[in-house]
Every structure is written in structure tokens, then in C-alpha cells.
Amino acid sequence: MIDYSENFLVDDEKEGLKIIKPKIIDFLLAVFFNEEKPITDNMKDHKRFSMLFQMELERLQRKIDQHPHDYIQYICGKFLKLALFYLKKIIIHDHAQEYKESEEFQLLFEISKKLFDIRF
């Protein structure tokens, strides 16, 4: 029997995001970027992915040397994996020759520059 009385209390919104963001990335990878799954129009929802990329870029721009270890793990372990799949399967696939001009590519390029500025 499952005990539902255990509470999973989260101290604040930041703690909640720290827990849920990696799970969301895992979900997106499983649903949209499954190796056996062909590219579909659902995967090409550029606006939502652009919003995610913009959000992470803004966070990286705020405190470049003050990121907690768990955020660095999230960026390096989860976010970059999603970004790489998106780059390969969507940006380069859709834009072929002119992919470097796409908004998503520009955001990912800016994220990569910010990551090089972080002192681990």
C-alpha cells in the first residue's frame, strides 16, 4: 500500500524550479527527441524552445560567477543535451544552409559564450 501522508514540501519557488526543471527536460527529451521518433511538426514549436533558451540565457547573464553547483549540473547535464538535440534535429535540419541566422541558433550561441565565461 502506498503512503500518501508523506509531504514533499518545497521551501520556495526557486527550490521547486530546481527540482522540476530537470524533470521537464527529461520529459521533453523522451517525448520530442526520441531516437526512433521521426521529426514532427510538434517538435518544431520554435517559440516555446526559444522561450526556454532565452530564459536560461537571461539567468546566465545575471550572475555569471555565482551559479550554484546544482545549476551548473542542470545546465551541463540536462539543458545542453536538450539544446544539442534541438540544434541537430530541428535547427540544422529545418534551416540547412542558413541555420546560423535562426533565432534559436543565435540564442544557443550566446549561451555557449556565457558558459565559457563561468569560472568553475
HELIX and SHEET records of a PDB file:
HELIX    1   1 GLU A   13  PHE A   32  1                                  20    
HELIX    2   2 ASP A   41  LYS A   44  5                                   4    
HELIX    3   3 HIS A   46  ARG A   62  1                                  17    
HELIX    4   4 HIS A   69  TYR A   74  1                                   6    
HELIX    5   5 ILE A   75  PHE A   79  3                                   5    
HELIX    6   6 LEU A   80  TYR A   86  1                                   7    
HELIX    7   7 LEU A   87  ILE A   92  3                                   6    
HELIX    8   8 HIS A   93  HIS A   95  1                                   3    
HELIX    9   9 ALA A   96  GLU A  101  5                                   6    
HELIX   10  10 GLU A  103  ASP A  117  1                                  15    
END                                                                             
